[in-house]
């Protein structure tokens, strides 16, 4: 039965109660647990958390690119009126690059070293738009110029190793944008870049987003990047969304101790006697993210949390709140007034 066409008021992408499990010979391992979020056209959602929290797995699930050993166990991902978790691989291929595209973390390992830049950018366009090679090349050249790649005509005939890291990332952006998708998933798109190039790439993404009205899902561990780009934030820890809401509300009044700790780690240390302090003095979160294989009956952040009680160690907290939600037994801010607990 065909899916209903999306209305003008529908989110560009909606995730409801999504869970992912890793198939194991002994027992399936839960990797992502009952997460829900949505992103509207023209809106940026930042998915934030440390490595190992499930952000990149979630991004791959949105693209229908999960490894064979990982599967969707429950929930839905609605794109263009269809739940993509129910689609065949052939149907997914029609949507990848057209309705939804991805900018991967490391373009050097994502781009094919044996194929020219031009052929890699135009492949998606020729598949989805059925246009001739010459027209596709002109479109690719114009888009490379648009994303700030100099001497675009010559770059089309070069290979990835002949470009700098910043240039390769711009090529990845052009490749993702070539079919004007409704949703872009950007998985740590600036991690391998120096600070100057990182700022340029983020500004470029925002400019392209405004022009095309696309939704952007930004996967990152860096709240500095979030502050520059995001409208909404979803904070992930050990496979769960522990806090979610408007970016300005989360920066002003974080409710989960994990969010609060991440923000403290991202902020510059306060000066002493009017002198800037060494950034090595930044606070850190003791411990590491709990392995997925480790069973734990309560809040998985409890072993690292200064505010944990026995209840936290034995009972999984439910999500509370409306626009600004938190899954915590002892939120740092009152759910309604924003007053500290």
DAURPE-V475094 format. One line per field, one symbol per residue. phi: phi as a letter, one per 40 degrees, with the letter a starting at -180 (. if undefined). A space follows every 50 residues. Layout:
phi->???
This chain:
phi->.cccccccccccabbbfcbbbccbccadbcbbbfcbaabcdgbbbcbbic dgchcccccccccgbccdcbbccagabcbfgbcccbccccccccccgbca bbbccbcccccccbbcdcccccdcccccbfbccccccccccccccccgcc fddccdccbdccbccccccccccccccdbfccbbbbcfcbdcbcdccdcc ccccdcccccccgccbbbcabbcccdccbccbbbcbafgbccaaiddccc ccacbcdccdcccccccccccbfgbccdcccdcbccgbccdccccacbcc cdcbccbcbccccbbccccbhbcbbabacbdcbccbbgcdc
